[in-house]
Amino acid sequence: MKSPARLLCLLWVVVLTQSCSDKPASPEAEIRDYIRSGVEAAENRGSDALAGLMHDSYTDHKGYNKKQLEGLLRAYFFRHKNIHLFTRVDEIELLTENEAIVQLHVAMAGKVITDVDALSALRAQVYRFELQLIKQDEWLLRQAVWQPASLGDFN
């Protein structure tokens, strides 16, 4: 078999093996994947991708709905060409099998944040978030509250 054909066969074996797994991902693992998707979308300045992670009835403590937040995100992405996030999930609390509250800290900077020690050198902005998620086939953000935090919150 030629090399590309071997590679294709190997990929199919991997995909089929993973799809036949009896054990579905835990809700906590799904939520961590959801957060990683949000970070990736933000770093890629993907307002549509971020909007896809929000429930249609999204609201936050500042009174924004989904459509208003999408507009704010577009404006933020227009003003900031480089966005890099560093997150720490503090707690995932499952209220029901389809509802969760996530508390996390997010540091934002214009350069790659390699670790906690790099935060102060980059003058990163740090925020504490509380996210209310709901699962409808996939996890979606239903409500959010955020506030400024300090670099010390990452220690």
Number of C-alpha atoms within 10 A of each C-alpha: 7 6 8 9 10 11 12 11 13 12 12 12 12 11 11 11 10 11 11 8 9 7 8 9 11 9 17 15 11 14 21 15 14 18 18 13 15 19 19 16 18 20 18 15 21 16 20 13 15 19 20 14 20 22 19 14 11 20 20 16 10 9 9 15 18 19 14 11 19 17 12 14 19 15 12 14 18 11 9 12 11 15 17 19 20 19 20 14 14 13 12 17 12 14 12 9 9 14 17 21 19 20 18 19 22 22 23 20 18 16 13 16 19 11 9 15 12 12 20 11 8 14 14 21 17 23 18 21 19 18 20 21 26 21 17 10 7 12 22 22 24 21 21 18 14 17 10 12 16 14 18 9 12 18 7
